[in-house]
């Protein structure tokens, strides 16, 4: 029987509340495994889908991004956050599908972090193939079309529970990336589904293809996140 993953589409949302929801889900999952009580129980593996307001985020290797750089990027009209994910700096914003899998690595056939990242890459490569886009891996993490990154990946894992995830450029305004060195990789560019296909690829059009590919790659059945639990979690986040 296929493993169940609950998908919760948060829609357009700022970065910080999405981060709080991630943290709540991950902490609740870890507590459930440990047998600790939860204020709001979670149903196990969850896939959050998000479209963020403009924000630059940096990972744990953030030494090059001091308060001066933060001020510069905020002046562009974006938020700025330092996070505990892997990787360096990237941009999230409108027209980009951000997916945060909150899953137990022990449930996977290959439970290692590297295999998990490889599975995320394979999800995007397979999805791109369905659009006749030749996407591939490179020595750098993420998914590439030639020398242009179409999907960034940066994850965190604690006690086998994952958070953070991937950012797929659908119809993103790629000019936002001109103000940074995406993921700290010099001499490379960025691209999007829209640019590669020559047609507008909205999140609405992209998400069904993404979910189909995720389900196939991870060998899971995707069902909606329970609505009542979603309301409880959102209420709890607002009270914090």
PyMOL commands that set and color helices and strands:
alter all, ss='L'
color gray80, all
select helices_A, chain A and resi 15-34+67-74+105-107+113-130+174-179+182-184+193-197+203-218+227-239
alter helices_A, ss='H'
color red, helices_A
select strands_A, chain A and resi 3-13+46-52+55-58+79-82+90-92+96-102+143-145+148-158+161-169+189-190+220-224
alter strands_A, ss='S'
color yellow, strands_A
deselect
rebuild
show_as cartoon
